[in-house]
Amino acid sequence: MATGRRVYIIGFMGSGKSTAGKKLALTLGWQFLDLDKQIELKAGQPIKDIFSSLGEDHFRRIEADALLNLKIIEDTVISTGGGTPCFGNNMDFMLTSGFVVYLKMTPGQLKSRLEGSTSDRPLINNLTKKDLLKYISDKLLEREEYYLKASFIVEGGNLDIKTLSNLIKARFV
């Protein structure tokens, strides 16, 4: 069975991975897949419920299994969860099986985007607005060592989908 080309979109929660991934897939004429949505479909429950009932460690095992077992037969843009590249061998797998794009943003930019959606995000749903910036700064510092291994790093706040699309087309020629 033939397999399609893969572009993985990574970045911190709130960086716009799903939105950018959908736009990029449309521009490229590729399929789009949201890894978090795939996990929810398979588990039959929202990610926040998996976190609350089974914990983050169990969720990360489910996430790695979902990533490693994606059945990609068409060219596909895949948005990942914010922590996906940072656990197990996920980043190495993504780098060897596709092209990885990191949507880089500052803690301040991320805080502005996340302030209104903390209830849907299990890692930040109990934080006050004051604690949110510190959490983002600390967690981003931890995760950037993984994020910076990406094939390509783009400014998430001013993302130009057409330019990114052209870069990806050139990469796969």
Buried (B, 14 or more C-beta within 10 A) or exposed (E): EEEEBBBBBBBBBBBBBBBBBBBBBEBBEBBBBBBBEBBBEEBEBBBBEBBEEBEBEEBBEBBBEBBEEBEBEEBBBBBBBBBBBBBBEBBEBBBEBBBBBBBBBBBEBBBBBBEEEBEEBBBBEEBEEEEBBEBBBEBBEEBBEBBEBBBEBBEBBEBEBEEBBEBBEEEEE
